[in-house]
Amino acid sequence: MRLDKFLKISRIIKRRQVAKEVADKGRIQINSKVAKSSSSVKVGDVLTIQFGNKVLEVKIQELHESTKKDDAAKMYEIISEKRINED
């Protein structure tokens, strides 16, 4: 599954276009490698996503073509969530 589609379906990022922009700016890594929006993700991959001054690290648990809001959180497990201090 494409990275931007996974981020939208799992509701980590609400819109696919926003997910594409974030990925193409180099703010997302898959298994410690910089990823593009078209990169493939699979179960077990670890995503590191930088949102402004927040870094979210998640592990992919499940892949679905579509999902209900209640099931979206089951698609990933949050490993860590850190704030970056920008003075």
C-alpha positions as CSV (number, residue, x, y, z in Angstrom):
1,M,0.0,0.0,0.0
2,R,1.2,3.5,-0.7
3,L,2.4,5.6,2.2
4,D,0.0,8.5,1.6
5,K,-3.0,6.2,1.3
6,F,-2.0,4.4,4.6
7,L,-1.7,7.7,6.4
8,K,-5.2,8.8,5.2
9,I,-7.0,5.4,5.9
10,S,-5.4,5.1,9.3
11,R,-6.3,8.7,10.0
12,I,-2.8,9.6,11.2
13,I,-3.1,12.4,8.6
14,K,-6.7,13.3,7.7
15,R,-6.2,14.2,4.0
16,R,-4.2,12.3,1.4
17,Q,-3.0,15.5,-0.3
18,V,-1.6,16.7,3.1
19,A,0.1,13.3,3.6
20,K,1.6,13.5,0.2
21,E,3.0,17.0,0.9
22,V,4.5,16.0,4.3
23,A,6.1,12.9,2.7
24,D,7.5,14.7,-0.3
25,K,9.1,17.3,2.0
26,G,11.2,14.5,3.6
27,R,9.4,14.6,7.0
28,I,8.5,10.9,7.0
29,Q,10.8,7.9,7.3
30,I,10.0,4.2,6.9
31,N,12.4,2.0,8.9
32,S,14.8,5.0,9.3
33,K,14.9,5.8,5.5
34,V,13.4,9.0,4.1
35,A,10.2,8.1,2.2
36,K,8.2,9.6,-0.6
37,S,4.4,9.6,-0.8
38,S,4.5,6.7,-3.3
39,S,6.7,4.5,-1.1
40,S,5.2,1.1,-0.2
41,V,4.5,0.2,3.4
42,K,3.8,-3.2,4.9
43,V,2.9,-4.7,8.2
44,G,5.8,-4.4,10.7
45,D,7.2,-1.2,9.2
46,V,8.1,1.6,11.6
47,L,7.1,5.1,10.4
48,T,8.7,8.3,11.9
49,I,6.6,11.3,11.1
50,Q,7.6,14.9,11.9
51,F,4.7,17.4,12.4
52,G,6.1,20.8,13.1
53,N,7.7,20.4,16.6
54,K,6.2,16.9,17.2
55,V,7.7,13.6,16.2
56,L,5.4,10.5,16.1
57,E,6.8,7.0,15.7
58,V,4.3,4.3,14.9
59,K,4.5,0.6,13.9
60,I,2.1,-0.7,11.2
61,Q,-0.1,-3.5,12.6
62,E,-2.7,-4.0,9.8
63,L,-3.3,-2.8,6.2
64,H,-6.9,-2.2,5.0
65,E,-8.2,-0.7,1.7
66,S,-10.8,1.2,3.8
67,T,-11.8,1.3,7.4
68,K,-14.3,2.7,9.8
69,K,-13.1,5.5,12.2
70,D,-13.2,3.1,15.2
71,D,-11.0,0.5,13.5
72,A,-8.5,3.0,12.1
73,A,-6.4,3.2,15.4
74,K,-6.0,-0.6,15.2
75,M,-3.9,-0.2,12.0
76,Y,-0.9,1.1,14.0
77,E,0.7,1.1,17.4
78,I,2.3,4.3,18.7
79,I,5.9,3.6,19.8
80,S,6.8,7.1,20.9
81,E,5.6,10.7,20.7
82,K,8.1,13.4,21.3
83,R,8.2,17.2,21.2
84,I,11.2,19.0,19.7
85,N,12.1,22.2,21.5
86,E,12.8,25.0,19.0
87,D,14.1,27.9,20.9
